[in-house]
Amino acid sequence: MNYWHALILAIVEGLTEFLPVSSTGHMIIVANLLGIGQLPFTETYITSIQFGAILSVVVLYWRRFLQSFDFYVKLAVAFVPFGLLGFLLKDVIAELLKSVTVVASSLVVGGIVLLFVDRWFSESRKQVTTPSTLQALKIGLFQCLALVPGVSRSAATIVGGLAQGFDRRSAADFSFLLAVPTMFVITAYEMYKTYKVNAPVAGDLKVLAFGNVVAFIVALLAVKSFVNFVSKFGFRAFGLYRIIVGITILVMIALGINLQLI
């Protein structure tokens, strides 16, 4: 992997990590299109640059992380279902991650949901700073849907928030906050596994540092822009985008283009 590859993947990570479009799905697809999808270091890189994206949320929402201990209890309650199910199904998930077809199909299905989600949950929306324990648990159950590659953790938790009666901004805010413990645990675990087998050399560490900086900056801009956009216009545009990308990939696969070997 060179710096050009690193730059493209970091931009994709920063743009998509907190948007309801599936960052993992996009990076898997882009890495394969760049011809580096099968390289051992690519997996390490994709996993590691998520730290940069995580840091952007901490910087943007730092006041929220200085709230009462109850705030952390709610985050923990929301994370537990995902963490437990993810651990139990880790081998199945690892296999699904290898399938571009699964990613593309999930993009299409999730896109269809986003087309109608504003209509489904259009009544009695309210601004929420911190959800109740039960609401946090329900959002955590929605997050479990993101164990399927291509579903998007952000999309699942935002829909979960809307289903609890949150307005768009509140649903997006809690989704971003929940991303911090969720992504931290996932990234740390994946890095531990990966580094045991493919420990990066000095040159790779420079590429990783570069990627994290780029992902941090891009995610910082993406989060602020996304919240303002969905507050005004909703999620329909993201649904259309997911459907177009997913169908395009499925058509390419149907035409015999093996994206996993490009």
C-alpha positions, -999 to +999 in steps of 0.1 A: +000+000+000+013+034-009+004+069+004-021+074-025-040+043-015-038+053+022-052+088+013-082+074-006-091+049+020-088+074+048-110+099+030-136+071+025-134+062+062-138+098+073-167+104+050-186+073+057-179+062+092-207+082+108-230+084+077-257+058+072-240+043+042-216+016+058-180+026+061-168-010+062-187-019+030-173+012+012-137+005+023-139-032+013-152-022-021-127+006-026-098-015-015-107-042-040-111-016-068-076-003-059-062-038-062-051-039-026-080-057-010-062-090-005-030-075+010-025-084+047-016-048+056-049-035+040-069-052+068-046-037+094-049-003+079-087-003+075-091-013+111-065+011+125-076+043+109-109+041+127-092+056+157-089+089+138-126+089+131-134+080+168-113+110+180-133+134+158-165+126+178-147+130+211-135+164+200-169+176+187-189+162+216-164+166+244-189+184+267-213+154+265-185+132+278-183+153+309-219+146+319-229+125+348-220+089+354-255+080+343-245+090+307-218+063+306-243+038+320-266+045+291-238+041+266-228+008+282-263-005+282-266+004+245-233-013+237-237-046+255-261-063+230-239-055+201-207-065+219-221-098+232-237-109+199-206-097+180-184-119+201-206-149+198-209-145+160-174-133+153-165-162+130-197-158+109-192-121+106-156-126+095-168-148+066-195-123+057-169-095+055-153-114+026-184-112+004-189-081-017-223-095-027-234-094+010-222-059+013-239-047-019-272-065-010-271-049+025-266-015+009-297-019-012-319-032+016-307-005+040-312+021+013-348+011+009-354+015+046-339+050+046-362+060+018-392+056+040-378+060+076-388+097+078-424+088+069-425+059+093-414+079+123-428+114+114-450+118+145-442+129+180-405+135+175-387+151+204-353+164+212-335+141+236-302+148+254-298+114+271-321+084+265-337+064+292-321+031+301-348+012+282-344+035+251-307+029+252-312-008+253-336-007+223-311+014+203-284-011+212-306-039+198-310-020+166-272-016+165-269-054+163-283-053+128-249-036+118-232-069+125-242-077+089-216-061+066-231-032+046-260-025+070-241+005+086-238+009+123-248+046+120-279+038+100-291+011+124-286+032+155-302+063+139-333+043+129-333+029+165-333+065+178-361+075+155-381+045+166-379+058+202-394+091+191-362+111+189-359+139+164-333+135+136-306+155+154-310+137+187-310+103+169-278+112+150-261+127+181-267+095+202-255+074+173-222+093+172-218+091+209-225+053+209-200+050+181-171+059+205-173+028+228-185+005+201-158+015+176-131+016+202-137-020+214-140-033+178-110-015+166-088-025+196-099-061+193-093-063+155-059-045+159-049-070+186-057-099+163-042-084+132-010-072+148-003-106+163-001-120+127+009-090+106+028-065+129+035-034+108+070-023+101+084+012+105+072+023+070+037+010+077+035+029+109+040+062+090+013+052+066-010+044+096-003+078+113-010+096+080-043+077+075-055+085+110-048+122+106-067+123+073-096+102+087-098+125+117-100+157+097-125+143+071-147+128+098-147+161+117-161+179+087-185+150+078-201+148+112-209+185+114-222+186+078-243+154+082-261+166+114-271+199+097-282+181+065-304+155+080-320+180+104-332+199+073-337+172+047-339+138+063-324+105+051-339+100+017-307+111-002-286+086+017-311+059+009-310+067-028-272+067-027-270+033-010-294+018-036-275+032-065-241+019-052-255-014-042-272-021-075-242-010-095-220-035-076-245-063-080-247-056-118-209-057-120-209-090-102-236-103-125-215-093-155-187-115-142-165-088-128-148-103-097-144-073-074-126-094-048-098-101-072-094-067-089 
